[in-house]
Structure formats: C-alpha cells, structure tokens
Amino acid sequence: MRVFWGLVLLVVLGLSGCGLFGGESGGESGRWWEVYFTEPGRPNAEIVSRLVGYIDSSKSKIDVAAFEFDLGVVAQALERAKKRGVAVRWLTDDEYGLGAENKPGKGQFAVLMRAGIPVKTDKGQDLMHNKFIVFDNKIVWTGSTNLTINGTQKNNNNVIVLKSKELAGIFERQFDEMWRGEFGASRLSTVESQDVVVNNTRVRVLFSPEDKVAEKLAGLISGAKKSVRFMAFSFTHEGMGKAMLSRARAGVDVQGIFETRGSETQYSELRQFYCGGLPVRQDTNPSAFHHKVLVIDGETVVTGSFNFSNNADLRNDENVVILFNGDVAKEFLGEFNVRWGESRQPSKVKMKCR
C-alpha cells in the first residue's frame, strides 16, 4: 500500500511502498483526515496495523459496524481493549458476518464473545453492509474496506479516517439505532442534521435506505461542471447512470473503472457507457476491485460502503461520506489514475453496441 502523509517525507515514516494521506486540522498533529489505499498483491497489512493502533489507543469506547470479519489481530486488539476497560460493541450481518463463523479461517467472533464483547446482527434483514468504526466518540473509520484478509490485502479498497466529534456523533446515532434493532426502512431519516463543517471542510453523511442516497448522489453528478471520476465494484443504478451520461453529453469529462465480473452482467451500466462513447475501463485485479468512489470536479469525494445499485439504495444498511475538499479529492484522483493505468478497455465484441 502506498503511503503519503501530507508533505511528510516517506523516508521518515519508513513505509515506502505503502499509502496514507493526511489533511490539515490545526491540531497538535496537524491532521484531521487520513486516507489509506490497499496495494493488492504486496505482502503488507498497513491498514490492519493502523486499525490496531487506533484500537490500542482508545480509552473509553469502540463501536464497530462491519459486514464481514476474519482478522485475528483485530480481534486480539479488541480483546485487549476490553480488558483495560474500553466498552466495545460489534454489529454485523447475520449471514456474511456471524453466520459465517464456522467457515475456514473464521472464528474471530468467538474470540470477541469470550472476552465479553457483545455482538449483534441484523437478524435476517437484507444486508448489514456498513463499514464504519467509531473510537472514543471522536474518530470515525470508514470507506469500502471489509475487515477481512481479502478486504485489506487482496482487493482494491480505501479507508478514510475522520477526526471530528460532530461526525462521530452522527455515526454513533446510527449505530445506536441499529443496536436497538432498527434496520432498513424501520429508521427515520435525519439527513437534515448530517451536514457538518470540519476545519472549513463541509462533510455530509448519508445512510441507506432512509436517506435516498442514490437520488442525492445523482444530484451531485448532475451538478458536475468539469469532471466526474468513478471507481465501482457494482454500478447498476439506472438513475445514477443516466445522470453521468447526461453530463457527458453536456461536455463534462466523465471516466470510470468498473469491477470486471460485476460489469459483465446484463444489469451493469458499463455497456450503456461504453456504447455511449464514455472512456470506461474494467479492472485487472484477480481478486476484486471493491471501491465505491466518486470524485466530482476535482473537489468533491464520495466514499463508503454504498455500491451504486438498487439493493444498496433501497434495501441494505449502508453508509456514505461526502467531503467537499480538494486535497482529499486529489488523493482519490491519484488512486484513480494508478488504477486506470492498470485497467483495460472492455471487449468490443462483448459490448455488442448497436
């Protein structure tokens, strides 16, 4: 994983070949945001070590909402946290989380529960697909990365860490609602109170299904003046696709990378884009291209657990963060450019344009 930290020299960090980006906060460390990207195929686990560091530094509370889990060192770190008096709670999916506990390589939830850490699931709702952690009511960890070996070492993914009590409070409220058993459409939207300003950066948080996420993302796309870049594990949402095609026809520079397997289904927007003349590519990762990212006009970044699909919009429990910050956007564009260079043109034969 490539590592960048504001303008700090990589040699000082001693982490060449890895990726973290830091933003200015004016605090003691000078950082209020950090961005990490995986480097599939390299024998490193930088994201995992950073996560363990946040767990080991926590003093009072850790709440985890995570779709999947098989990272033993994270389970051990949470066990240590519990022993020193930190209150830890874990929410996961009933099928892909706790329901997969007996599969090879699993068993980490048993470690948590033996340590006295409560684990709850969505009890048969669609997918509890969230990927966020809140530390000490002041730090949020989110992005596209599942807490698994595949997620952190094999798939293309991102993590963003946001140091803000206001943002942490928004995620805590959502966590508490799910902890009480409120999943899917049972929750009322509080989207009007999910905009905050952190060190002159506007940050908006969205949750599905209650916040009509796809409609709001289509609105952002429709407002693009210069450029749209996207990286998508799944892109099947017709409304978001139409918004991109419309902006491209209006002269906006639209480019994107699709996960190969997901993009070759009849539901994918890839064929529409390719046949419409948009420069789009497919990834070449033999595992998975798992990003769910938009970068608009080089100034606005969208990331989180939300695939660009109807299921994500209408059924699953998902989280999204939108940052109106050119420095953050620059780092995501850097990741886009690296992955664009690795990607390939779709097969003209398979696309079957008329």
C-alpha positions in Angstrom: 0.0 0.0 0.0 1.3 3.4 -1.0 1.7 5.8 2.0 1.5 9.6 1.9 1.2 11.8 4.9 0.6 15.4 3.8 4.1 16.6 2.9 6.0 14.4 5.4 8.9 12.5 3.8 8.3 8.9 3.2 11.8 8.1 4.4 11.0 9.5 7.8 8.0 7.2 8.0 10.0 4.3 6.7 7.0 3.0 4.8 7.9 3.2 1.2 5.7 1.1 -1.0 2.7 1.7 1.2 -0.4 4.7 1.3 -1.7 7.2 3.7 -2.7 10.8 3.1 -3.2 13.4 5.8 -5.1 16.7 5.9 -4.5 19.8 8.0 -6.5 20.3 11.1 -4.6 22.9 13.1 -4.4 20.5 16.0 -1.3 19.2 17.7 -0.7 16.6 15.0 -1.7 18.9 12.2 -4.1 16.2 10.8 -7.9 15.7 10.9 -8.3 13.3 8.0 -6.3 10.3 6.7 -6.8 8.2 3.6 -5.5 4.7 3.0 -5.4 2.6 -0.2 -4.7 -1.1 -0.4 -2.0 -2.4 -2.7 -3.2 -5.9 -3.7 -0.5 -8.5 -4.2 2.0 -6.8 -1.9 2.8 -8.6 1.4 1.8 -5.8 3.7 -1.1 -5.2 6.0 -0.6 -1.4 6.7 -4.4 -0.8 7.0 -4.6 -3.5 9.6 -1.7 -2.1 11.6 -3.2 1.4 11.5 -6.6 0.0 12.7 -4.9 -2.0 15.5 -3.1 1.3 16.5 -6.5 3.1 16.8 -7.9 0.2 18.9 -4.9 0.2 21.2 -5.1 4.0 21.6 -8.8 4.0 22.5 -9.6 5.0 26.1 -13.4 4.6 26.6 -15.5 3.2 23.7 -15.3 1.4 20.4 -18.4 0.7 18.2 -17.9 -1.4 15.1 -20.5 -1.9 12.3 -18.8 -4.3 9.9 -20.2 -6.6 7.2 -17.6 -9.3 7.4 -14.7 -10.2 9.7 -11.7 -12.6 9.8 -8.8 -10.5 11.1 -7.4 -12.3 14.1 -5.0 -9.5 15.2 -8.0 -7.1 15.3 -10.0 -9.5 17.5 -7.0 -9.7 19.8 -6.6 -5.9 19.9 -10.3 -5.6 20.8 -9.9 -8.2 23.5 -7.0 -6.1 24.9 -9.2 -3.0 24.8 -12.0 -4.8 26.7 -9.5 -6.0 29.4 -8.4 -2.4 30.0 -12.0 -1.2 30.4 -12.9 0.0 27.0 -16.6 -0.5 26.1 -16.7 -2.4 22.8 -19.8 -3.3 20.7 -20.0 -5.0 17.3 -22.8 -5.1 14.8 -22.5 -7.4 11.8 -24.5 -9.1 9.1 -26.4 -12.2 10.1 -25.2 -14.3 7.1 -21.9 -12.9 6.0 -20.7 -11.9 9.4 -21.7 -14.0 12.4 -23.4 -16.6 10.1 -20.0 -17.4 8.5 -18.3 -18.0 11.8 -17.8 -21.8 11.2 -16.2 -21.4 7.8 -12.4 -21.9 7.3 -10.3 -19.0 8.6 -13.2 -17.7 10.7 -13.8 -17.9 14.5 -12.9 -14.3 15.4 -16.3 -13.5 16.7 -15.8 -16.3 19.2 -12.7 -14.5 20.5 -14.7 -11.3 20.9 -17.6 -13.0 22.7 -15.3 -15.0 25.1 -13.8 -11.6 26.0 -17.3 -10.3 26.9 -17.7 -8.2 23.8 -21.4 -8.2 22.7 -22.0 -9.0 19.0 -25.4 -8.4 17.4 -26.7 -8.9 13.8 -29.4 -7.6 11.7 -31.4 -10.8 12.3 -32.3 -11.7 8.7 -32.8 -8.2 7.2 -31.2 -7.7 3.8 -27.5 -6.8 4.3 -26.0 -5.0 7.2 -23.3 -3.8 4.7 -22.0 -0.9 6.8 -18.2 -0.4 7.2 -17.6 2.1 10.0 -16.0 2.2 13.4 -16.3 5.0 16.0 -13.5 5.4 18.5 -14.0 7.3 21.8 -16.9 9.4 20.3 -14.4 11.4 18.3 -12.9 9.4 15.4 -14.6 7.7 12.5 -13.1 5.0 10.4 -15.0 4.2 7.2 -14.6 3.5 3.5 -15.0 0.5 1.3 -12.8 -2.0 3.2 -14.2 -5.1 4.8 -12.4 -6.2 7.9 -11.0 -9.3 6.2 -7.8 -10.6 4.7 -9.3 -10.2 1.3 -10.5 -6.7 2.0 -7.2 -5.4 3.4 -4.7 -7.4 1.3 -6.2 -8.7 -1.9 -9.0 -6.3 -3.1 -8.7 -2.7 -4.2 -10.1 -0.7 -1.3 -10.0 2.6 0.6 -10.2 3.7 4.2 -10.8 7.3 5.4 -10.4 8.3 9.0 -12.1 11.5 10.1 -11.3 13.1 13.5 -14.4 15.0 14.4 -16.7 14.7 17.4 -19.6 16.0 15.3 -19.1 13.4 12.7 -18.6 10.7 15.3 -21.9 11.7 16.9 -23.7 11.2 13.6 -22.3 7.7 13.2 -22.9 6.9 16.9 -26.6 7.8 16.5 -26.9 5.5 13.5 -25.1 2.7 15.4 -27.4 3.1 18.4 -30.5 2.8 16.3 -29.2 -0.4 14.7 -28.1 -1.7 18.2 -31.8 -1.3 19.3 -32.8 -3.4 16.3 -33.8 -0.7 13.9 -32.6 -1.8 10.4 -33.6 -1.0 6.9 -36.7 1.0 6.3 -37.6 1.0 10.1 -35.4 4.1 10.6 -36.5 7.6 10.0 -34.1 9.9 8.1 -32.2 12.6 10.0 -30.4 13.7 6.9 -31.1 17.4 7.6 -28.7 17.1 10.7 -26.0 15.1 8.9 -24.0 18.1 7.4 -21.1 19.4 9.4 -18.2 21.7 8.8 -14.8 20.4 10.0 -11.9 22.8 9.7 -13.5 24.7 6.8 -14.5 21.4 5.0 -18.1 20.6 4.5 -18.8 16.9 5.2 -22.1 15.2 4.6 -23.1 11.8 5.9 -25.8 9.6 4.3 -27.3 6.3 5.4 -29.4 3.9 3.3 -32.1 3.1 2.9 -33.6 6.1 4.8 -31.7 8.9 3.2 -32.4 8.2 -0.5 -28.7 8.0 -1.2 -28.8 7.3 -4.9 -31.0 10.2 -5.6 -28.6 12.5 -3.7 -25.6 11.1 -5.5 -27.3 11.5 -8.9 -27.9 15.2 -7.9 -24.2 15.7 -7.2 -23.3 14.1 -10.5 -25.9 16.3 -12.3 -24.2 19.4 -10.8 -20.8 18.5 -12.2 -19.3 21.3 -14.2 -15.9 19.9 -15.3 -15.3 16.2 -14.5 -16.6 13.0 -12.9 -14.4 10.1 -12.0 -15.7 6.9 -10.5 -14.5 3.5 -9.3 -17.2 1.0 -8.9 -17.5 -2.6 -7.6 -21.1 -2.6 -8.7 -22.7 0.0 -10.9 -26.3 -1.0 -11.8 -28.3 2.0 -10.7 -30.1 3.4 -13.7 -30.7 6.9 -12.3 -27.0 7.5 -11.4 -26.1 6.1 -14.8 -28.4 8.5 -16.6 -27.0 11.4 -14.6 -23.5 10.5 -15.8 -24.5 10.1 -19.4 -26.3 13.4 -19.3 -23.3 15.3 -18.0 -21.0 13.6 -20.6 -23.3 14.7 -23.4 -23.2 18.2 -21.9 -19.4 18.2 -22.3 -18.4 17.1 -18.8 -15.3 14.8 -18.7 -16.6 11.5 -17.3 -14.4 8.5 -16.8 -14.7 5.4 -14.7 -13.4 2.0 -13.8 -15.7 -1.0 -13.3 -15.0 -4.2 -11.5 -14.8 -6.7 -14.3 -17.1 -9.5 -13.1 -19.8 -7.3 -11.9 -19.7 -5.2 -15.0 -20.4 -8.1 -17.4 -23.9 -8.8 -16.1 -27.0 -7.6 -18.0 -27.7 -5.0 -15.2 -24.4 -3.2 -15.3 -24.2 0.4 -16.7 -20.9 -0.5 -18.4 -22.4 -1.3 -21.8 -24.5 1.9 -21.7 -21.4 4.0 -21.0 -19.1 2.2 -23.4 -21.7 2.3 -26.3 -22.4 6.0 -25.4 -18.7 6.8 -26.1 -17.6 7.4 -22.5 -14.0 6.4 -21.7 -14.6 3.5 -19.3 -12.4 0.5 -18.3 -12.5 -2.7 -16.4 -10.2 -3.6 -13.6 -7.5 -6.3 -13.8 -7.3 -7.4 -10.2 -7.8 -11.2 -10.0 -9.5 -10.7 -6.6 -11.9 -7.7 -6.6 -12.0 -4.1 -7.4 -14.0 -3.1 -4.4 -14.0 0.8 -4.4 -17.3 2.7 -4.3 -15.9 6.1 -5.1 -17.0 9.3 -6.9 -14.8 12.4 -7.5 -16.6 15.4 -8.9 -14.9 18.5 -10.4 -11.7 17.6 -8.5 -13.2 19.0 -5.4 -15.8 16.5 -4.0 -15.3 12.9 -2.9 -17.9 10.3 -2.2 -16.9 7.0 -0.5 -18.2 4.4 1.9 -20.0 1.1 1.8 -22.6 2.1 -0.8 -22.4 0.2 -4.1 -24.2 2.0 -7.0 -27.1 -0.3 -7.0 -30.8 -0.5 -6.2 -30.2 -3.0 -3.4 -27.8 -0.6 -1.7 -30.2 2.2 -2.2 -33.5 0.6 -1.1 -32.7 -2.5 1.0 -29.3 -2.7 2.6 -27.9 -0.8 5.6 -25.1 1.4 4.1 -23.1 4.4 5.0 -21.6 7.2 2.8 -19.4 10.2 3.4 -19.2 13.2 1.1 -16.2 15.5 1.6 -16.1 18.9 -0.2 -12.3 19.1 0.0 -9.9 19.4 -3.0 -7.0 18.0 -1.0 -8.9 14.8 -0.3 -10.1 14.7 -3.9 -6.5 15.0 -5.1 -5.5 11.8 -3.2 -8.5 9.8 -4.5 -7.7 11.0 -8.0 -4.2 9.7 -7.5 -5.6 6.3 -6.7 -7.9 6.6 -9.7 -5.0 7.4 -12.0 -2.9 4.4 -10.8 -5.9 2.0 -11.2 -6.8 3.5 -14.6 -3.2 2.6 -15.8 -3.7 -1.0 -14.7 -7.2 -1.3 -16.2 -8.2 -2.5 -19.7 -10.6 -1.5 -22.4 -13.9 -3.5 -22.5 -14.2 -6.1 -25.3 -16.0 -4.5 -28.2 -17.4 -7.9 -29.1 -18.9 -8.4 -25.6 -20.3 -4.9 -25.5 -22.4 -5.6 -28.7 -23.1 -1.9 -29.4 -25.8 -1.3 -32.0 
